[in-house]
Amino acid sequence: MEIHYAEEHGFTREELERLFLSVGWSSGHFPEKLVLSMQNFSTVVSARADGRLVGLICAMDDGIMNAYVHYLLVDPAFQGEAIGRTLVAHVKEKYRDYLRIAVIAYDDELHFYENCGFVKSKNASPMFITSLWT
């Protein structure tokens, strides 16, 4: 099955709910908010198989120096097909002239991000005021 990648911001609540819940992310319980958030990200690249949303990556940026990858998710039925790596490559290409591309990775995903070229900081830690349960 061929995967098609595109920069887009318009998604249905149903497709976002399905994708986010497929990976167990609690934000999938707030599909209306997800629809609005996708419209506000600087960059959203989707991965679709036969029109079905199977992955996406979202990034925010300051327009010149810093970009931050907020979401990267791939439907478990499509994991292992280099979709996540391809989505990261799209973001790296778009922000190639920026001084920093950052991501907050869950500990069990560090290896994936390191394989994509990210380096774990030795002197910084992510901090949150509030948090979803996943």
C-alpha positions as CSV (number, residue, x, y, z in Angstrom):
1,M,0.0,0.0,0.0
2,E,1.4,3.4,-1.0
3,I,1.6,6.1,1.6
4,H,1.0,9.7,0.4
5,Y,2.5,12.6,2.4
6,A,1.1,16.2,2.3
7,E,1.2,19.4,4.3
8,E,-2.3,20.0,5.4
9,H,-4.2,21.5,8.3
10,G,-7.9,20.4,7.7
11,F,-8.9,17.2,9.4
12,T,-12.2,15.8,10.5
13,R,-12.8,15.2,14.2
14,E,-13.4,11.5,13.5
15,E,-10.1,10.9,11.8
16,L,-8.1,12.7,14.5
17,E,-10.0,10.9,17.2
18,R,-9.3,7.5,15.6
19,L,-5.6,8.2,15.0
20,F,-4.9,9.6,18.4
21,L,-6.8,6.9,20.3
22,S,-5.1,4.2,18.1
23,V,-1.8,5.1,19.9
24,G,-3.5,5.5,23.3
25,W,-3.1,9.3,23.6
26,S,-5.6,10.9,25.9
27,S,-5.8,14.0,23.6
28,G,-7.9,11.8,21.3
29,H,-10.7,12.2,23.8
30,F,-10.8,15.9,22.8
31,P,-11.3,15.7,19.0
32,E,-12.9,19.1,18.6
33,K,-9.8,20.7,20.2
34,L,-7.5,18.6,18.0
35,V,-9.3,19.9,14.9
36,L,-8.6,23.5,16.0
37,S,-5.1,22.8,17.1
38,M,-4.2,21.4,13.7
39,Q,-5.3,24.6,12.1
40,N,-3.0,26.6,14.3
41,F,0.2,24.6,14.0
42,S,2.9,26.2,11.7
43,T,3.5,22.8,10.0
44,V,1.4,19.7,9.8
45,V,2.4,16.8,7.5
46,S,0.0,13.9,7.1
47,A,0.5,10.4,6.0
48,R,-2.4,8.7,4.3
49,A,-3.0,5.2,2.9
50,D,-6.0,5.0,0.5
51,G,-7.1,8.4,1.9
52,R,-7.1,7.2,5.5
53,L,-5.1,9.2,8.0
54,V,-2.4,6.8,9.3
55,G,0.2,9.3,10.6
56,L,1.0,12.9,11.2
57,I,3.7,15.3,12.5
58,C,3.0,18.8,13.8
59,A,5.5,21.5,14.5
60,M,5.5,25.1,15.7
61,D,8.2,27.7,14.9
62,D,9.2,31.2,15.5
63,G,9.7,31.9,11.8
64,I,13.5,32.0,11.8
65,M,15.5,30.1,14.5
66,N,13.5,27.6,16.5
67,A,11.1,24.8,15.6
68,Y,9.4,22.4,18.0
69,V,7.9,19.1,17.1
70,H,4.8,18.7,19.2
71,Y,3.0,15.6,17.8
72,L,4.4,12.6,15.9
73,L,2.1,9.6,15.7
74,V,1.6,6.6,13.4
75,D,-1.3,4.2,13.6
76,P,0.0,1.0,15.1
77,A,-1.2,-1.0,12.1
78,F,1.2,1.0,10.0
79,Q,4.2,1.2,12.3
80,G,7.4,-0.3,11.1
81,E,7.0,1.0,7.5
82,A,9.2,4.1,8.0
83,I,6.3,6.5,8.1
84,G,7.5,8.2,11.3
85,R,11.0,8.5,9.9
86,T,9.6,10.0,6.7
87,L,7.5,12.5,8.6
88,V,10.5,13.6,10.6
89,A,12.5,13.9,7.4
90,H,9.8,16.3,6.0
91,V,10.1,18.5,9.1
92,K,13.9,18.4,9.1
93,E,13.9,19.5,5.4
94,K,11.4,22.3,6.0
95,Y,13.4,23.7,9.0
96,R,16.9,22.9,7.6
97,D,18.1,26.5,8.0
98,Y,16.8,26.9,11.5
99,L,19.3,26.8,14.4
100,R,17.2,24.3,16.5
101,I,14.6,21.7,16.0
102,A,13.4,20.3,19.3
103,V,11.2,17.5,20.5
104,I,10.2,16.2,23.9
105,A,10.4,12.5,23.6
106,Y,9.0,9.9,25.9
107,D,11.8,7.8,27.4
108,D,10.6,4.6,25.5
109,E,10.9,6.6,22.2
110,L,14.4,8.0,22.7
111,H,15.9,5.4,20.4
112,F,13.6,6.3,17.5
113,Y,14.4,10.0,17.8
114,E,18.1,9.4,18.1
115,N,18.0,7.3,14.9
116,C,16.4,10.3,13.3
117,G,19.3,12.5,14.3
118,F,18.1,14.1,17.6
119,V,20.5,14.2,20.5
120,K,19.4,13.9,24.1
121,S,20.2,17.1,26.0
122,K,22.7,16.7,28.9
123,N,21.7,19.9,30.6
124,A,18.0,20.4,30.0
125,S,14.8,18.6,31.1
126,P,11.2,19.0,29.9
127,M,8.9,20.7,32.4
128,F,5.1,20.9,32.5
129,I,2.5,22.9,34.5
130,T,-0.3,20.6,33.5
131,S,-0.4,17.2,31.8
132,L,-2.7,14.8,30.1
133,W,-2.7,11.3,31.4
134,T,-0.7,10.1,28.3
